[in-house]
Amino acid sequence: MDYQLLLEDIVDTLRPELGKAGQVASYIPALARVPAAQFGIALRTCDGQEAHAGDSTTPFSIQSISKLFALTLGMQAMGEKLWERIGREPSGNPFNSLVQLESEQGIPRNPFINAGAIAVTDRLVSLFDAKAHMLGLLTSLCGEPIAFDDEVAASEAATGFRNIALANFMKSFGRIDNDVGPVLDAYFHHCSIRMSCLQLARAAGYLCRDGQHPYSGEQVLTEKQARRVNALMLTCGTYDAAGEFAFRIGLPCKSGVGGGIVAVVPDKLTLCVWSPALEHSGNSLLGMKALEMFAGRTGVSVF
Ligand SMILES: NC(=O)CC[C@H](N)C(=O)O
């Protein structure tokens, strides 16, 4: 399979649709001003072959894709104990919903909705400098320095009323150990990280390699843990559109409201697409189309 030709073809096919449908996230100015007519795609195979096309080296706000790496840090540090306060079921609700937390005593459904990622971040904050560890992990995984976007982090904090509510609500059930301030500060900074499609395709490489670091080969996660992350991505990685993703694409995916989506083809490759305009659940509209085309043309699926 000539992946480079395939990715270029996907870019050419989708280019006429750029900027025509969907809405760029508008809850903070730094995201609202991102031009919608951008599209990038990149992949890295298990054995280190790379291909990329379109705006694949343009950094964007990874937003909820950071939840993948926060979970990885949590699994590395805590193993099974992490699951004492976080579930593993799809929520079927928007990523920032409060409704289930009340009836489920402050235990979030999964680590990929906001409440779940805030709960994971609380565990990280108890153990180490969660912001520094996140940058350290990402810098190691993609082999180049990764940084926060301080403007985005400040705007997330200034407008993050729901996330502040989620953290306080969980705290009221005794499910958050630390003061909510430092936990939210780390969560907002994690959301603000900027990376390109190519960097994310590299960084998520351990997920198609049974947990092995994409360059050094060290175990980032055990094989079993990596399989579990992929399972969670498939069932919970795209919020209330997880069913639609499984139906149309058939791969574990994690999306963010910056318009990025990371997808894993176990034992083959990791893929990242980015286009800022979103559908109603907060997933990239053209990113979904591109992944559907990729899966259709290559025949890859976990089913
Ligand atoms: N789905 C997302 O990407 C949400 C991230 C966003 N910063 C939030 O916390 O609401």
The ligand as an ORCA input file, in Angstrom:
! r2SCAN-3c Opt
* xyz 0 1
  N     -13.987     17.880     23.797
  C     -12.998     18.674     24.052
  O     -12.017     18.755     23.308
  C     -13.229     19.537     25.259
  C     -12.017     20.258     25.738
  C     -12.362     21.596     26.316
  N     -11.167     22.308     26.650
  C     -13.209     21.432     27.567
  O     -12.664     21.144     28.576
  O     -14.407     21.601     27.537
*
